[in-house]
Amino acid sequence: MSATITEKIFSGRCAREVCAGDVMMAPVDAAMIHDITGPLAIDKFVEMGGKRVFDPAKVILLFDHQVPADSIPAAQNHVMMRRFAEEQGILNYDVHEGVCHQVAVEKGRVLPGDIVVGSDSHTCTYGAVGAFATGIGSTDMGFALRFGALYFRIPESIRAEVNGTFAPRVGAKDLVLSIIGDLGADGATYRAVEFTGPAMEVMDMPGRMTCCNMAIEMGGKAGIVPPDETTRAYLAAIGARTTRQKENITPDDDAVYAAWKDYEVTDLAPKVAVPHNVDNVVDVTAVAGTEVNQVFIGSCTNGRYEDFMEAAEVLGDQSFSPDIRVIIVPASRSEYLKTLRAGLIERFVEAGAIVEGPSCGPCMGGAFGLLAPGEVSLSTSNRNFRGRQGSTEAEVYLCSPATAAASAISGVITDPREVA
């Protein structure tokens, strides 16, 4: 039977042929919890009579949203989870490694063909390596921690076929914003989005992670890129275990899709998501000149070395505007060190930026970098809902690292193609 990537992954893990719409209990290869959702998931695990997690080696645990602890309740949550990790024999990355979604991938904890759940909506990021990865609630996570399995309704898939070649200073973030603008915030609800086509085949892993990360912003259950030589090279470079990788999980040519969408990137312009919805997407020229108070470059969407290289290329030997706050936050310790060793941290600080340790940072407005009423943020993160980064009376625009850097130089939203 012809099948999508998602159908193939579930068929492989359930040892029988499955189709979109089937409901089944499926094993999970990894379960991720962090400092915000983890405590409630642990409570549910205990309420269900849990004594030992299904497999300590398959639980990914770390702190990233409120690190270092920025309140007494946050510190108490950290203590609770540290105790749980020690009692259960779980490797706890604690505050040391960075954002859960970056860490899970770069540590080789997710492989092609895996089924992964995380108590965070952007768990779909892991689909960049060819896994089915999805966010779940804390009650479901409590069940998964105890039993190592979860009921799924196998989702239908949308195929996003991407063709063409990106112009300079246009890239993956602009692509995924344009797709969200096309499909809408609910256009892929409970569907897996397969990112395929020539432009995806030549896209690096950071770009693929950006696209899969934002599948949830179009309602997607998962975002997936077919594993290929780029995937295998990335996994080999990080020393990932490869024994459980599944090879034949590319979509069949005659697979049945809920929708097939074609996208051409050759003439794609830099995109911006305008407050207060991620699918309110326009060309950067439509909002050029909008004054901003803060620019945030980072998050699980765009906090990788390659994103900072993109920003640095636009920055050149210029300085950031003294009228705005520029906050740069690498997504992990590894990405921080790459950026540091390349001299970019020093360059950003010299230009006027504040560089923070690996964390979610301003993204959810829970730790630092909050906005006051009436302020405007331009961010490379993934959500611009009202109150997302602070006051409900503030505004958040979303963009690429190139657009963020260009705007940080001028102090207003700026087309990166116009910066020398």
N, C-alpha and C positions, 0 to 999 in steps of 0.2 A: 504494500500500500504506500502511496506517495505521502510524504509527511513534511511538516514544518520542523524547524529546529526544536521548538518546544515539545512537539509530539514525540520527536526522536529521543529527547532527553528523558522524558517521563517513561517512554517505552523501555529504554535501556535500564532505568533505575527500578522499574516495577516488574521487569522480566516478562512483559506481555505487551501486545500491541494496544496502544491507546490513541484516542482521537479527541480533538477539541470538543468540550462539553461533557466528557466523562468525569465522574467524581470518584476519587479513590484516595486511599491512604498511601502516601509515598514516603520513603525514607529521606532524611535530610543528611547532606554531607557536611554541613557546618551550620552553626547557629550563633549569631552575633548579638551581644548586648553591650550597651554603654551606660554612662553614668546618669542619663536622664530616664531612660525606659527600663534599665536593668533592675533597679530595686523593686518595681512593681511586678516584673516578670518573675523575680525570685520569690516574692510573696505568693504569687499564683502557683508556682512550682511547689511550695510548701503546703499551700491549701489543698493541692491535689494529692497530698500524701507523699510527695517526692522526698527521698532520702539521699539518693545519689543521682547525678545527672547521667544521661544515657551513655555519654562517652566524653570524658574531660578533654581529650585531644581534639574533639570536634567543636568545642565551645570557644568562641573568640570573644574576649572580654577586655575592655579598655575604657578610659575616661577621655572625653574630648570636648564635650559641650561647655562644661564649667571647670576649666583648668587654667591655672591652679584654682582650687576651690575659692569661689568668690562670695560665699555666704556660709553660715553655720549649717543650714540644711544641706547644702552641697557637700560640705566636708563630712557630714554624717552619712550621706549616701556613699561617698567614697569609702569610708570605714566599713560600712555594711558589705559592700561588694568585695573589698579586700578580704574580709573574713570568709565570705562565701567561696572565693577563689581558693583560699588556703585550705578550707575544709574539704572542698571537692577535688583538689588537685588540678585546678585549671590554671594554665599559663595566663597571668594577668599582665597585660602590657601597661596598665596603670596610666600615669600621666606622661609617660616617657616617649611614646612613639608618634602620636598625632591623631588625625581624624580616622575614625573606624573604617570608612570605605576605602581610603587610600591604603591604610595599613593592612587590611584583610587581603588586598590584591598583591601588594608589594612583598608581603611575607610569604606568598605562595600558599595561602590558606584556602584559595578558591582555584579550581581547575576546570578546563573544558568538560562539559557534560555533567557537572555537579548540579545538585539542587541545594540552594542555600537560602536560609531565612534570616532576617535580621529585624530587630525591634526598632526599625528606623525606616522611613519611607524611601530614602535614597539608596537602600540596599541594592536596588536595580543597577547600580554602578558596575557591579561585578560581572554583568553580562558582557562587558568588554572583552573578557577572556573566553567567551563561549559557554558561560554557565547560565542556568535559569536561577535568577536571584530576585527575591521579592521581599518587601517589607510586610511585617505582620504586627498585630497588636500584642500587648503584654500578656493577655490571657492565653492566646495561641502560643506565645513564646514559652510560657510556663509549661504547657503541654509538650511542646517540642523538646524542652530541656529534660523533661522526665522520660518521654517515650522515644525520642529520636525520630519521630515521624509526625506527619500532619495531613489532615484531609485537604485535598486540592480539587477544585474544578479546573480541568485542563483548559487554559484560555485559548480562544481563537487568536490568530495572528494578523497583524498588519505588516505588509512588506513595504519598507521605504527604500526604494532603489535610487541610489545617488550617483549621478554621472557628472562628468566635467572635471575641470581643474580650478582650484581656488586661486583667486587673484591675490597679490600681496596684501597683507594685513586683513585678510578675510579668512575665516577658518571654521573649525568645528562648532564653536559656540554660536556663531552667526547661522550656521546650518541648522542646528537643533532649535534655535529660537524661531527660525523661519518655518520649520516643520510644526512646531507648537502653534504658531500663528495660523498655519493652514488647517490643522486638525482641530484646534480648539482645546480648551482645558479638559474637556470630557470626551474628546474624539477617539481616544483609545482606551476607554474605561474597561477594565478587566480584560484587556488584550495584551499580548506580547508584541512588541514592536521589533521587527527584524531590520537592522540597518545593513543593507547590502549594496552592491554595485561597484564600479571601478573606482569612484572617489573614496569609498570606504576601504577598499582593498589596499590603497596606498596611504591611508591615514595611519598615523602612529598610535601607540597605545594610549597616551594621554588624551588625544582627540577622541578616540573611541570611548574612553571613560566619561568624557564630557557629554557625549551624545546619550549613552546609556543612563547616566546619572539623571538626566532630565526627562526620561521616559515617563516618570511618574507625573510630571507637570502637564502631560497630555492625557492623564488618567490611566496610563499603562500599568499593567501588572508587572511587566518586566521589559527590559530593553536588551537585545542580544545582537552581537556581531559574530558572524560565523568564524570559528577559529581557523587560522591559516598560518603561513610562515611567519608573519609578524607576531602572531600570538606565541608560536613555539619559540621564536627567538627571544621574546620578552621573558617567557617562563624559564628558559635556559639561563638567561642572564641573571635572574634573581635566584637561581638554584632551586626552583620549585620542584617538589616531588612530581614525577610524571607517570607513576605506575597506574594511576586510576583515570588518566585522561581518556576520553572517548574520541576516536578518530572520525567516525562517519556521522557527524552531526551538522553537516551542511544541508540546507533545505533542498528538497527535490524540485526539479523544474516544474513539475505538475502538481505541486502541493496546493492545497485549497486555502485561500486567504479570505479573511473578512473584507479586506481592501488591499489594493496594490496602488501605491502612490509613487510617482516618478518625480525626482527633484534634480535640477540642473544647477550646479554651483559656479559655472564659469563666469556668469554675470551677476552673481550674488553680491549684494551690498552689505556692509556692516549693519547689524540689526540691534535694536534696543527694545526691551520690554518695558512699557510705560505703566506707571502705577494705575490701579492696584492689582492687576492680574497678569500672570505670566504670558497668557495668550494675546495680550494687547500689544502686539509686536509691530514696529514700524522701522523703516530705514532710518539710519542715524541722522540723515539730513532733515528729517521731519521734526526732530527735537534739538537740532544743533543750536547752540547758544543758550540752552537752559542752564541756569546757574546751579552749581552744586556746592555743598558744604563739606562732603566727605566722599572719598573714593576708597573702596575696599577691593583689594586684589588678593584672592585666596579662595578658601572653601574646598569642599570635596569636588566641586565642579571645575574650578580653575586655580588650584593651589599647587600645581606641579612645576618643576624646574622649567619645562618647556613653556609654560604660561609666563613665567618671569622673564625668560629669554625674549618672548614676544613683546612684553612690556618694555624691557630694556632696549630693544631695537628701536622702538618708537621714541623712547626717552633720549637716547644718544647722550650728548654732553650737556643737555639742557637741565633745568631745575623744575621741580613741581611748584605750582602756584603757592605763594605764602598765604593765600586767602582760604585755602582748604586743607583739611586733614587727609593725609594719605596713609592708609593702614595696610600693611602687607603681612600676610600670614601664610607661611608654607603649610601644606597639608600633612606633612609628616617630617620626622627627624631626618629621614633619608633625603627627602626633597629639599629640606633646609640646608643640609650639608652640601648637596650638589650646587645649590644656589650660592652658598657661602664660598665654596672653593672656586667658583667661576668668577668671584669678585662682584657679584651682583648685589649682595646685601650691602656692602660698603657703598656701591654706586647709588643705591636707593636711599640710604641714609644721608649721603652727601647731598642728594637732590631734595631732601626735606621730608622723607617718609619716616614713619614709625614702623619698625619691623618687630613683630611679636613671635613668640614661640609657637610651635605647631599645635593647632587647635581649631575648633570651629569659629572662634573669634566672634566678630560682629554678626555672623550669618543669621542666627536665630534671636539675636538681641538679648541673650541671657548672661553674658559675661562682661564684655567690654566693647567699646565703640558704639554705644547707644546714641540714637538720634533724639534731639529735643523737638518739641512741637514746632512745625514750620520748616524744619531742616530737610535737605534733600541729599540722598545718598545715591551714588552710582557704583554698582557692585557687580563683581564677576560671579556672584553666588547664584542660587537657583530659584529663589522666591522673592516676590516683591509685594506680598500681601500687606494690608494695612496693619501696622504695629509689628511687623516682622523684625525690624532692627531697632526698635525702641518705641517712641511715641506713636500712637494711632493717628496723630496729626502730622506725622512726617511722611515723606514720600521716598520710595526706593525704585530706582531704574536699574535694569539688568543689561549687561553688555559683555563683550569679550575683553581679554586683557589688553589688546591693542587699543580699543576704544577707551578703556579705563585710563591707560597711560596718557593718551593724547588729551583727554579731558582734564586729567590731573595737572598737566602742563599749563593749559589755558585757563582753567578754573570754570569752564563751561563745557557742556557736552559738545564733543568735537569729533568730526570724521577723521579717523586715524590716517586715512589716505592723503589728508591735506597737511600733515605734519612732516616737515622736512627731516 
